[in-house]
Amino acid sequence: MKRTLLIITLALTLSLLFSQTQELPDLTVSGESSFKPFLYKRSLLFSPELNMGDSLPAFVPPGVPLTEKPKPLSSMKYRSYLQFEGNMDFGVNSFISYYPDSSILNALTYTLDMRSPISEMLSVHNNLFLGTEFSANFPFSLRFQNVSSQADDFDNTVLDFTFSHHRSDLTVGNVSFKDISAQLGYNYLYQKNLKKSYKGNYLNVYLASCLEEEVLNWKTKFMVKSGDFGIQIAPVYNGDIMDFSQPGIHLLADAYTIVPSLEFLYRYPITGWGVLSLSNEPLLEGNDYLSFLEATPWISFSDAHKLKKTPLNFNAGVEYLYPQKINFSLNRINIKNNLRYEIDSPVFISTSNYRIPTLRYTDVFSNLTSVEAFFKLDKLIMHQGLELELPYLTESDFTRAPYRPLLNLDSRFSYKYSDWFFNLDILQHYFTKDHCGRDLPEAIIFNLGAEYHKDNSAVYAQLANLFNRKEWVFSEQPGKGRNLYIGLKHRF
């Protein structure tokens, strides 16, 4: 069955790609929904008609000409949104948002994520966000998160308070700062694993900005995260050198490593409506504990936390837009390759409590090639994706990085009929290793879903993983199997 599905999927994708003709297009660009819940990592049924509006304007790659001026964003028509969802694994999810028409409080959202894959394991994740604006130049937000998870001989509690401020520009005398982001937070962590207790109290700080000068722009980033600190400084030339936009030299540093890197961006318009791009974007990331808990809330932490440095993040890609036609046609195709070297990247390893993994920070070298094609036929939309990833642990004789499939195939179909919205997802993951280097069985996931909406309300159901093929985050924990999700949504 595995070989048959691989052959059928590849043959279908290639035949559809090669069958396309090219004409001068009528370009239509749309943004992405601002509603980004961090529920289960699965396909969610959100109809475009129910979204409240985009938080960011549409993005068109440089090199693609615009035939008309971008339209201004419409004002928010609905200011409240509710969603409640339950599943057969005794999981409950909810999302509540309110955007008051107030000069001070402009956003309030609350998200609940409760999981219990087996009776011995329970996790509750609360996320509360408040957005305020005391003045036009001082937007301010507060986020509170709490994660509590239990299992056999394991207890975990994480509390996080974060105050954030962002502004696009600030002028002090003759000095101009751009893209200013500031965060101040407190993080409390308590764990008990096999009667061994661990407690941590951390002050988290994040500052980032760009100092603009006539010739050079100085990009700076400073962070203190979970007891570790790091800095990223980059003088960037404010111009082009041999068609490379704003080249710069980066310095990434923390208590363990100092590494230089280069930043550059090259874009070249292809005949028609395509863009070829080459870039390298060095990164300094916090390896935030809360980000790991979204994948699995049953993780053991320690004082060994480190920031992730990515000096090599080279991207080569081609994006091509096709004209919209009445008959079945290719709408857009993206081909990308990412060559990456990560220093102190987190991977799961086992502990004395076999069901609870811990984090090991190590260097990872990876090469990811991806192809995405988007097709459209009236109200039928099809997405076909292919990913080939080669990730290796350089400090462990270049063994394969665990829980990262070598081959991913992603086929998604959606269809709208009257007040109904249907979807079918076929997700395939092949050639995966666990933390011990053992081969994991392939995962071929079928998801079927339907949604009915009327006016401002909707009900939906999704039968996930129809054939009960396990998906693994950590092989000693229960894999995600067949499940039924039922939910309600309402906006007002």
RODO-2510 file (C-alpha; in nm, 4 decimals, decimal comma):
residues 492
     n   res          X          Y          Z
     1     m     0,0000     0,0000     0,0000
     2     k     0,2862     0,2372     0,0798
     3     r     0,4454     0,2047    -0,2642
     4     t     0,1094     0,2335    -0,4395
     5     l     0,0215     0,5577    -0,2586
     6     l     0,3652     0,7041    -0,3303
     7     i     0,3424     0,6243    -0,7022
     8     i    -0,0154     0,7535    -0,7359
     9     t     0,0590     1,0780    -0,5517
    10     l     0,3760     1,1562    -0,7463
    11     a     0,2160     1,0672    -1,0805
    12     l    -0,0886     1,2842    -1,0108
    13     t     0,1247     1,5820    -0,9055
    14     l     0,3579     1,5643    -1,2064
    15     s     0,0791     1,5129    -1,4588
    16     l    -0,1109     1,8141    -1,3272
    17     l     0,2002     2,0324    -1,3288
    18     f     0,3016     1,9474    -1,6852
    19     s    -0,0512     1,9892    -1,8214
    20     q    -0,0685     2,3643    -1,7519
    21     t    -0,0623     2,6434    -2,0082
    22     q     0,0517     2,9978    -1,9430
    23     e    -0,1367     3,3190    -2,0161
    24     l    -0,1193     3,6740    -1,8930
    25     p    -0,2975     3,6544    -1,5563
    26     d    -0,5475     3,8625    -1,3685
    27     l    -0,3713     3,8766    -1,0345
    28     t    -0,5783     3,8220    -0,7226
    29     v    -0,4005     3,8375    -0,3877
    30     s    -0,5539     3,7603    -0,0489
    31     g    -0,4116     3,7642     0,3024
    32     e    -0,4011     3,4909     0,5615
    33     s    -0,6470     3,4641     0,8447
    34     s    -0,5457     3,6340     1,1664
    35     f    -0,7037     3,3528     1,3674
    36     k    -0,4133     3,1216     1,4583
    37     p    -0,5191     2,8889     1,7402
    38     f    -0,2560     2,6551     1,8794
    39     l    -0,4941     2,3617     1,9224
    40     y    -0,3888     2,0201     1,7958
    41     k    -0,1458     2,0195     1,5052
    42     r    -0,4051     1,9082     1,2535
    43     s    -0,6280     2,0447     0,9830
    44     l    -0,8936     2,2750     1,1294
    45     l    -1,2157     2,3602     0,9530
    46     f    -1,2297     2,7361     0,9348
    47     s    -1,4349     2,8595     0,6428
    48     p    -1,3062     3,1806     0,4803
    49     e    -1,6522     3,3343     0,5176
    50     l    -1,6261     3,3137     0,8969
    51     n    -1,2898     3,4843     0,9374
    52     m    -1,2942     3,8299     1,0920
    53     g    -1,0419     3,9917     0,8598
    54     d    -0,6706     3,9880     0,8029
    55     s    -0,4320     4,1431     1,0520
    56     l    -0,1666     4,2065     0,7851
    57     p    -0,1977     4,3412     0,4291
    58     a    -0,1521     4,1017     0,1397
    59     f     0,2091     4,0343     0,0414
    60     v     0,3309     4,0267    -0,3176
    61     p     0,6940     3,9195    -0,3779
    62     p     0,9230     4,1968    -0,5106
    63     g     0,9632     4,1711    -0,8865
    64     v     0,5962     4,0953    -0,9514
    65     p     0,4301     4,4096    -1,0969
    66     l     0,1029     4,5357    -0,9551
    67     t    -0,1602     4,6571    -1,2005
    68     e    -0,3605     4,8417    -0,9371
    69     k    -0,3121     5,0045    -0,6012
    70     p    -0,3683     4,7799    -0,2955
    71     k    -0,7114     4,8215    -0,1441
    72     p    -0,7251     4,9475     0,2160
    73     l    -0,8180     4,6963     0,4828
    74     s    -1,1839     4,6976     0,5711
    75     s    -1,2895     4,7819     0,9234
    76     m    -1,3699     4,4961     1,1581
    77     k    -1,7352     4,3997     1,1129
    78     y    -1,7565     4,1487     1,3996
    79     r    -1,5842     4,2007     1,7312
    80     s    -1,6481     3,8745     1,9171
    81     y    -1,5673     3,5157     1,8268
    82     l    -1,6376     3,1949     2,0177
    83     q    -1,5312     2,8377     1,9486
    84     f    -1,5754     2,5217     2,1553
    85     e    -1,4506     2,1776     2,0571
    86     g    -1,4435     1,8307     2,2092
    87     n    -1,2955     1,4998     2,0971
    88     m    -1,3128     1,1298     2,1790
    89     d    -0,9781     1,1370     2,3654
    90     f    -1,1396     1,3407     2,6430
    91     g    -0,9804     1,6544     2,5003
    92     v    -1,1466     1,9957     2,5136
    93     n    -1,0485     2,3100     2,3268
    94     s    -1,1985     2,6573     2,3311
    95     f    -1,1179     2,9946     2,1842
    96     i    -1,2814     3,3202     2,2928
    97     s    -1,1917     3,6611     2,1527
    98     y    -1,3308     4,0114     2,1953
    99     y    -1,2123     4,3261     2,0197
   100     p    -1,3787     4,6218     2,1948
   101     d    -1,4142     4,9564     2,0248
   102     s    -1,2187     5,1288     2,2989
   103     s    -0,9331     5,3760     2,3039
   104     i    -0,7557     5,1730     2,5756
   105     l    -0,8452     4,8022     2,5531
   106     n    -0,8477     4,6777     2,1924
   107     a    -0,8154     4,2981     2,2217
   108     l    -0,8962     4,0205     2,4674
   109     t    -0,8506     3,6529     2,3821
   110     y    -0,8554     3,3336     2,5845
   111     t    -0,7606     2,9843     2,4687
   112     l    -0,7995     2,6546     2,6516
   113     d    -0,6322     2,3314     2,5384
   114     m    -0,6965     2,0179     2,7466
   115     r    -0,5552     1,6779     2,6494
   116     s    -0,5815     1,3307     2,7959
   117     p    -0,4599     1,0654     2,5495
   118     i    -0,4820     0,7987     2,8219
   119     s    -0,6295     0,8041     3,1712
   120     e    -0,2845     0,8340     3,3358
   121     m    -0,1929     1,1491     3,1396
   122     l    -0,3652     1,4882     3,1670
   123     s    -0,2644     1,8358     3,0493
   124     v    -0,4362     2,1760     3,0696
   125     h    -0,3013     2,4811     2,8862
   126     n    -0,4518     2,8273     2,9528
   127     n    -0,3596     3,1286     2,7414
   128     l    -0,4922     3,4808     2,8138
   129     f    -0,4003     3,7849     2,6010
   130     l    -0,4843     4,1531     2,6605
   131     g    -0,4039     4,4229     2,4052
   132     t    -0,4049     4,7874     2,5114
   133     e    -0,3104     5,1224     2,3609
   134     f    -0,2718     5,4026     2,6133
   135     s    -0,1710     5,6366     2,3305
   136     a    -0,1317     5,6190     1,9543
   137     n     0,2449     5,5669     1,9956
   138     f     0,2380     5,3181     2,2809
   139     p     0,0614     4,9876     2,2024
   140     f     0,1052     4,7457     2,4897
   141     s     0,0054     4,3841     2,5536
   142     l     0,0006     4,1347     2,8384
   143     r     0,0033     3,7574     2,7931
   144     f    -0,0458     3,5044     3,0729
   145     q     0,0046     3,1326     3,0138
   146     n    -0,0258     2,8359     3,2447
   147     v     0,0490     2,4723     3,1622
   148     s    -0,0226     2,1930     3,4114
   149     s     0,0479     1,8319     3,3128
   150     q     0,0521     1,5049     3,5046
   151     a     0,1511     1,1466     3,4311
   152     d     0,2784     0,8460     3,6289
   153     d     0,5495     0,9762     3,8671
   154     f     0,5504     1,3116     3,6854
   155     d     0,4064     1,6530     3,7698
   156     n     0,4698     1,9741     3,5764
   157     t     0,3591     2,3372     3,6260
   158     v     0,4669     2,6330     3,4120
   159     l     0,3563     2,9941     3,4672
   160     d     0,4520     3,2718     3,2285
   161     f     0,3759     3,6472     3,2366
   162     t     0,4944     3,8569     2,9416
   163     f     0,4562     4,2308     2,8776
   164     s     0,5185     4,3347     2,5156
   165     h     0,5507     4,6560     2,3203
   166     h     0,6024     4,7022     1,9456
   167     r     0,6188     5,0115     1,7310
   168     s     0,7219     5,0620     1,3725
   169     d     0,9468     5,3635     1,4294
   170     l     1,0886     5,5981     1,6933
   171     t     1,2889     5,9167     1,6397
   172     v     1,5188     6,0524     1,9116
   173     g     1,6843     6,3721     1,7951
   174     n     1,8519     6,2904     1,4647
   175     v     1,8507     5,9150     1,5302
   176     s     1,5775     5,6966     1,3805
   177     f     1,4887     5,3468     1,5077
   178     k     1,2697     5,1039     1,3124
   179     d     1,0832     4,7822     1,4016
   180     i     1,1170     4,8162     1,7773
   181     s     1,0111     4,5153     1,9851
   182     a     1,0437     4,4925     2,3623
   183     q     0,9354     4,2163     2,6019
   184     l     0,9684     4,1743     2,9756
   185     g     0,8498     3,8523     3,1343
   186     y     0,8623     3,6227     3,4324
   187     n     0,8659     3,2457     3,4053
   188     y     0,8095     2,9961     3,6874
   189     l     0,8749     2,6255     3,6388
   190     y     0,8153     2,3407     3,8815
   191     q     0,8606     1,9732     3,7984
   192     k     0,8632     1,6491     3,9907
   193     n     0,9923     1,3490     3,7997
   194     l     1,0387     1,0159     3,9815
   195     k     1,0387     1,1982     4,3182
   196     k     1,3136     1,4341     4,1981
   197     s     1,2008     1,7952     4,2154
   198     y     1,3178     2,0839     4,0001
   199     k     1,2192     2,4481     4,0415
   200     g     1,3184     2,7461     3,8291
   201     n     1,2428     3,1197     3,8411
   202     y     1,3457     3,3167     3,5355
   203     l     1,3358     3,6801     3,4289
   204     n     1,2992     3,6998     3,0506
   205     v     1,4006     4,0059     2,8467
   206     y     1,3815     4,0661     2,4733
   207     l     1,4888     4,3822     2,2867
   208     a     1,5162     4,4210     1,9097
   209     s     1,5412     4,7251     1,6814
   210     c     1,7056     4,8633     1,3700
   211     l     1,9067     5,1863     1,3904
   212     e     1,8910     5,3588     1,0525
   213     e     2,1793     5,5676     0,9192
   214     e     2,2577     5,7056     0,5773
   215     v     2,4910     5,4229     0,4718
   216     l     2,4416     5,1471     0,7301
   217     n     2,1462     5,0083     0,9235
   218     w     2,2384     4,8512     1,2579
   219     k     2,0168     4,5546     1,3471
   220     t     2,0379     4,4485     1,7113
   221     k     1,8693     4,1801     1,9184
   222     f     1,9257     4,1048     2,2853
   223     m     1,7483     3,8354     2,4844
   224     v     1,7555     3,6669     2,8229
   225     k     1,5549     3,3447     2,8169
   226     s     1,5263     3,0782     3,0876
   227     g     1,8604     3,1688     3,2437
   228     d     2,0553     3,1991     2,9176
   229     f     2,1397     3,5251     2,7384
   230     g     2,2396     3,6067     2,3830
   231     i     2,2952     3,8955     2,1441
   232     q     2,2772     3,9420     1,7672
   233     i     2,4382     4,2477     1,6027
   234     a     2,4432     4,3177     1,2308
   235     p     2,5636     4,6205     1,0317
   236     v     2,3615     4,6076     0,7082
   237     y     2,4479     4,8119     0,3994
   238     n     2,1597     5,0388     0,3044
   239     g     2,1703     4,9623    -0,0647
   240     d     2,2523     4,6962    -0,3238
   241     i     2,5795     4,5270    -0,4135
   242     m     2,5733     4,3340    -0,7430
   243     d     2,1910     4,3065    -0,7255
   244     f     2,2054     4,1675    -0,3687
   245     s     1,9790     4,3769    -0,1466
   246     q     2,1056     4,5104     0,1865
   247     p     2,3951     4,2683     0,2532
   248     g     2,5138     4,2540     0,6117
   249     i     2,7493     4,0833     0,8568
   250     h     2,5943     3,9213     1,1633
   251     l     2,7494     3,8261     1,4942
   252     l     2,5564     3,5682     1,7024
   253     a     2,6781     3,5203     2,0587
   254     d     2,5742     3,3670     2,3893
   255     a     2,7562     3,2284     2,6930
   256     y     2,8728     2,9224     2,4944
   257     t     2,9285     3,0315     2,1337
   258     i     3,0339     3,3263     1,9186
   259     v     2,9712     3,2761     1,5475
   260     p     2,9732     3,5188     1,2493
   261     s     2,7404     3,4991     0,9524
   262     l     2,6236     3,6831     0,6396
   263     e     2,2843     3,8232     0,5440
   264     f     2,1771     3,8857     0,1850
   265     l     1,8711     3,8805    -0,0401
   266     y     1,8566     3,8424    -0,4172
   267     r     1,5344     3,8497    -0,6175
   268     y     1,4996     3,8175    -0,9917
   269     p     1,1671     3,8375    -1,1786
   270     i     1,1094     3,5519    -1,4200
   271     t     0,9272     3,6003    -1,7501
   272     g     0,5595     3,6139    -1,6704
   273     w     0,4567     3,6198    -1,3042
   274     g     0,7393     3,4407    -1,1302
   275     v     1,0167     3,5299    -0,8888
   276     l     1,3515     3,3597    -0,8246
   277     s     1,4956     3,4339    -0,4792
   278     l     1,8202     3,3582    -0,2942
   279     s     1,8753     3,4597     0,0671
   280     n     2,0502     3,3868     0,3925
   281     e     1,8914     3,5012     0,7186
   282     p     2,0877     3,4318     1,0400
   283     l     1,8676     3,3694     1,3441
   284     l     1,8941     3,3851     1,7213
   285     e     1,5980     3,2084     1,8865
   286     g     1,4932     3,1602     2,2470
   287     n     1,4075     2,7863     2,2568
   288     d     1,1141     2,8839     2,4765
   289     y     0,9883     2,6082     2,7088
   290     l     0,6264     2,6902     2,6221
   291     s     0,6893     2,6254     2,2524
   292     f     0,7992     2,2680     2,3333
   293     l     0,4891     2,2082     2,5446
   294     e     0,2624     2,2719     2,2452
   295     a     0,3948     1,9544     2,0807
   296     t     0,3777     1,7443     2,3975
   297     p     0,3146     1,8786     2,7500
   298     w     0,4937     1,5847     2,9132
   299     i     0,8610     1,6949     2,8975
   300     s     1,1326     1,7105     3,1623
   301     f     1,3378     2,0345     3,1753
   302     s     1,6620     2,1296     3,3489
   303     d     1,9161     2,4127     3,3850
   304     a     2,0787     2,3033     3,0583
   305     h     1,8680     2,5480     2,8542
   306     k     2,0467     2,7113     2,5596
   307     l     1,9521     2,9583     2,2890
   308     k     1,9430     2,8350     1,9298
   309     k     2,1849     3,0010     1,6851
   310     t     2,1365     2,9536     1,3108
   311     p     2,4245     3,1120     1,1155
   312     l     2,3420     2,9160     0,7983
   313     n     1,9818     2,9589     0,6848
   314     f     2,0171     2,9648     0,3072
   315     n     1,6987     2,9649     0,0998
   316     a     1,6668     2,9222    -0,2755
   317     g     1,3189     2,9349    -0,4190
   318     v     1,0975     2,9887    -0,7207
   319     e     0,7409     3,1130    -0,6901
   320     y     0,5181     3,1293    -0,9950
   321     l     0,1621     3,2550    -1,0244
   322     y    -0,0679     3,1188    -1,2944
   323     p    -0,3840     3,2750    -1,4400
   324     q    -0,7180     3,1761    -1,2967
   325     k    -0,9313     2,9821    -1,5426
   326     i    -1,2814     2,8458    -1,5498
   327     n    -1,1587     2,4892    -1,5943
   328     f    -0,9304     2,2986    -1,3584
   329     s    -0,5939     2,4745    -1,3488
   330     l    -0,2740     2,5284    -1,1588
   331     n    -0,3034     2,8497    -0,9569
   332     r     0,0414     2,8775    -0,7957
   333     i     0,3567     2,6722    -0,7512
   334     n     0,6394     2,7166    -0,4995
   335     i     0,9705     2,5313    -0,5152
   336     k     1,2108     2,5915    -0,2264
   337     n     1,5316     2,4547    -0,0825
   338     n     1,6545     2,5388     0,2659
   339     l     2,0101     2,4590     0,3766
   340     r     2,0427     2,5102     0,7514
   341     y     2,2934     2,4668     1,0323
   342     e     2,1525     2,5061     1,3830
   343     i     2,3703     2,5362     1,6925
   344     d     2,2112     2,4108     2,0170
   345     s     1,8951     2,2852     1,8524
   346     p     1,6669     2,0858     2,0881
   347     v     1,6022     1,7140     2,0341
   348     f     1,4246     1,4596     2,2544
   349     i     1,6169     1,1942     2,4488
   350     s     1,4957     0,9416     2,7053
   351     t     1,5168     0,9665     3,0858
   352     s     1,4874     0,7199     3,3720
   353     n     1,1122     0,7813     3,3528
   354     y     1,0660     0,6065     3,0195
   355     r     0,7464     0,7925     2,9228
   356     i     0,8870     1,1428     2,9865
   357     p     1,1501     1,2752     2,7416
   358     t     1,4008     1,5463     2,8188
   359     l     1,5695     1,7973     2,5910
   360     r     1,9213     1,7687     2,4605
   361     y     2,0762     2,0703     2,2867
   362     t     2,2960     1,9736     1,9955
   363     d     2,3996     2,0897     1,6480
   364     v     2,1769     1,9906     1,3554
   365     f     2,2599     2,0158     0,9854
   366     s     1,9623     1,9798     0,7511
   367     n     1,8602     2,0205     0,3909
   368     l     1,4900     2,0596     0,3132
   369     t     1,3470     2,0591    -0,0389
   370     s     0,9789     2,1381    -0,0755
   371     v     0,7363     2,1648    -0,3653
   372     e     0,3903     2,3124    -0,3228
   373     a     0,1236     2,3342    -0,5917
   374     f    -0,2190     2,4945    -0,5585
   375     f    -0,5007     2,3985    -0,7940
   376     k    -0,8503     2,5404    -0,8325
   377     l    -1,1696     2,4345    -1,0086
   378     d    -1,4597     2,6643    -0,9314
   379     k    -1,5287     2,5889    -0,5620
   380     l    -1,2878     2,2937    -0,5412
   381     i    -0,9424     2,3817    -0,4080
   382     m    -0,6551     2,1334    -0,4046
   383     h    -0,3141     2,1623    -0,2415
   384     q    -0,0351     1,9157    -0,3126
   385     g     0,2878     1,9314    -0,1145
   386     l     0,6075     1,7291    -0,1111
   387     e     0,8951     1,7628     0,1360
   388     l     1,2271     1,5823     0,1354
   389     e     1,4328     1,6522     0,4492
   390     l     1,7784     1,5255     0,5402
   391     p     1,8482     1,6263     0,9053
   392     y     2,1638     1,5030     1,0821
   393     l     2,3159     1,5379     1,4292
   394     t     2,6702     1,6574     1,3608
   395     e     2,7924     1,5836     1,7154
   396     s     2,6721     1,2208     1,6948
   397     d     2,8572     1,1005     1,3832
   398     f     2,5886     1,2502     1,1567
   399     t     2,3124     1,0179     1,2694
   400     r     1,9596     1,1073     1,1623
   401     a     1,7749     1,3614     1,3790
   402     p     1,4835     1,1898     1,5569
   403     y     1,1143     1,2360     1,4791
   404     r     1,1729     1,4201     1,1513
   405     p     1,0424     1,2165     0,8534
   406     l     1,2652     1,1973     0,5503
   407     l     0,9649     1,2201     0,3150
   408     n     0,6344     1,4010     0,3662
   409     l     0,3483     1,4067     0,1186
   410     d     0,0558     1,6376     0,1820
   411     s    -0,2654     1,6300    -0,0241
   412     r    -0,5547     1,8540     0,0777
   413     f    -0,8917     1,8983    -0,0904
   414     s    -1,1661     2,1424     0,0073
   415     y    -1,5056     2,2067    -0,1490
   416     k    -1,7801     2,4565    -0,0699
   417     y    -2,1411     2,3800    -0,1568
   418     s    -2,4096     2,6245    -0,0455
   419     d    -2,3777     2,6504     0,3352
   420     w    -2,1581     2,3396     0,3583
   421     f    -1,7823     2,3140     0,3559
   422     f    -1,6082     1,9755     0,3100
   423     n    -1,2444     1,8752     0,3329
   424     l    -1,0279     1,5692     0,2781
   425     d    -0,6639     1,5527     0,3896
   426     i    -0,4184     1,2765     0,3040
   427     l    -0,0947     1,3179     0,5008
   428     q     0,1921     1,0728     0,4531
   429     h     0,5110     1,0521     0,6621
   430     y     0,7852     0,8040     0,5674
   431     f     1,1276     0,6957     0,6972
   432     t     1,1238     0,8366     1,0511
   433     k     1,3702     0,7514     1,3280
   434     d     1,3013     0,7659     1,7015
   435     h     1,5433     0,8904     1,9676
   436     c     1,7113     0,5470     1,9848
   437     g     1,7691     0,5307     1,6097
   438     r     1,4922     0,2761     1,5520
   439     d     1,2714     0,2945     1,2435
   440     l     0,9150     0,4058     1,3062
   441     p     0,6334     0,2756     1,0846
   442     e     0,5085     0,5033     0,8106
   443     a     0,2067     0,7174     0,8964
   444     i    -0,0645     0,7544     0,6321
   445     i    -0,3302     0,9826     0,7774
   446     f    -0,6776     1,0329     0,6271
   447     n    -0,8883     1,3170     0,7699
   448     l    -1,2507     1,3745     0,6690
   449     g    -1,4384     1,6854     0,7756
   450     a    -1,7605     1,8768     0,7194
   451     e    -1,8836     2,2146     0,8379
   452     y    -2,2257     2,3763     0,8156
   453     h    -2,2622     2,7466     0,8758
   454     k    -2,5641     2,9730     0,8764
   455     d    -2,5370     3,3489     0,9224
   456     n    -2,2857     3,3928     1,2055
   457     s    -2,2867     3,0411     1,3526
   458     a    -2,1356     2,7107     1,2458
   459     v    -2,1073     2,3493     1,3544
   460     y    -1,8379     2,1135     1,2324
   461     a    -1,7089     1,7597     1,2726
   462     q    -1,3873     1,5925     1,1692
   463     l    -1,2951     1,2259     1,1678
   464     a    -0,9187     1,2391     1,2041
   465     n    -0,6788     0,9546     1,1219
   466     l    -0,9493     0,7336     0,9711
   467     f    -0,7307     0,4199     0,9509
   468     n    -0,5727     0,4700     1,2965
   469     r    -0,2094     0,4985     1,1850
   470     k    -0,0056     0,6337     1,4760
   471     e     0,1714     0,9698     1,4669
   472     w     0,4591     0,9978     1,7123
   473     v     0,5972     1,2973     1,8983
   474     f     0,7923     1,0654     2,1309
   475     s     0,7763     0,6882     2,0811
   476     e     0,7315     0,6082     2,4531
   477     q     0,4196     0,8260     2,4711
   478     p     0,0830     0,7333     2,3188
   479     g     0,0750     0,8128     1,9493
   480     k    -0,2084     1,0110     1,7968
   481     g    -0,4618     0,7664     1,6587
   482     r    -0,8180     0,7787     1,5294
   483     n    -1,0252     1,0584     1,6787
   484     l    -1,3517     1,2438     1,6279
   485     y    -1,3684     1,6202     1,6779
   486     i    -1,6994     1,8064     1,7112
   487     g    -1,7201     2,1826     1,7538
   488     l    -1,9322     2,4959     1,7503
   489     k    -1,8386     2,8464     1,6315
   490     h    -2,0173     3,1784     1,6597
   491     r    -1,9289     3,5397     1,5866
   492     f    -2,1125     3,8544     1,6833
***
